[in-house]
């Protein structure tokens, strides 16, 4: 007999259950539209004081891992209640890159400092002739845009305070603290 009946059995397939199995809460980073925020890192820091008239590190190696190798970053620095000695300046330097040694990374603020008198005038925060009292403070909120990433490896952000006199400098005085936020934006 050349007419054989063949029966195929398929396992049950529940379409609704398969849809539930798909993960719609996470869109792959590569499929996000341009301009989307891919990741965010925010750190809060307590009051930090330095002394002496040389640059000193106040944030050492804040770590950030980019999700995409061609993203750009938005960095927001909220430096509250910065005080120091009378008749001097304080500036803050920003270093960014893939080395845990800050000086091997790129300095984001202007690094055209020449001579002792101009040493701090090119930092992101420049305070001149302020005192030590509660009313002699300055708060600065500053954003850097379009900062490059160097692949998806670990990146480091370092802040250094440069003070022109031997008096102390305090960032985040009176327990105000300060914060840094980094946002990764898809290009």
C-alpha positions, -999 to 999 in steps of 0.1 A, spaced: 0 0 0 16 33 -11 -8 55 9 6 56 44 -7 80 69 20 98 88 11 116 120 33 143 135 30 154 171 42 188 181 47 197 217 22 222 230 31 257 224 15 285 245 21 318 227 11 339 257 37 321 279 65 327 253 56 364 252 60 366 290 94 350 287 108 379 266 126 406 286 111 439 275 124 457 306 159 459 291 165 472 256 200 463 243 222 495 246 230 492 209 193 496 200 187 527 221 182 558 201 209 584 198 209 609 227 196 582 252 212 581 286 228 547 288 241 547 324 245 571 353 269 571 382 264 595 411 287 598 442 282 619 473 313 630 492 317 642 528 335 674 537 372 673 527 399 696 539 434 701 525 464 722 537 495 737 521 500 755 488 502 727 464 476 706 445 461 678 466 437 651 457 402 653 471 385 627 450 408 598 440 398 576 412 360 577 410 354 547 388 330 546 358 325 517 333 310 529 300 285 505 285 294 515 249 328 523 235 317 553 214 296 571 240 300 607 252 297 618 288 280 646 307 298 653 340 281 674 367 301 687 396 282 703 425 309 717 448 292 732 479 306 755 506 342 759 494 362 780 519 399 788 526 423 813 540 420 850 534 436 866 503 444 835 483 429 814 456 417 779 453 410 760 420 399 725 413 415 704 386 397 675 368 416 645 355 399 617 333 411 586 317 418 549 319 449 550 342 446 548 380 475 573 380 458 606 376 488 624 359 487 598 331 451 608 322 437 639 304 432 671 324 397 683 314 400 719 327 426 742 310 461 730 318 479 761 304 491 771 339 524 789 338 542 803 368 532 802 405 509 832 403 487 817 376 488 782 387 452 779 399 434 803 376 425 777 351 407 752 372 370 745 370 365 765 402 385 796 409 380 814 442 400 846 449 403 866 481 378 848 502 380 844 540 374 816 564 340 826 578 306 809 571 297 838 547 330 836 528 320 805 509 313 797 473 292 770 457 298 760 421 278 737 400 295 730 367 289 707 338 314 692 313 297 680 281 309 658 253 336 640 272 349 610 253 352 575 265 381 552 256 363 519 251 344 500 277 372 495 301 374 510 336 377 549 336 389 570 365 379 606 376 402 625 400 397 660 414 426 679 429 425 712 448 452 737 443 455 763 471 478 793 469 486 797 506 495 774 534 461 778 550 435 750 547 409 747 520 376 729 527 351 716 501 317 707 514 321 728 546 296 726 575 287 690 565 273 702 532 293 676 513 295 677 475 286 655 446 296 643 411 273 628 386 284 611 353 259 603 325 268 582 295 249 593 264 246 572 232 260 588 200 
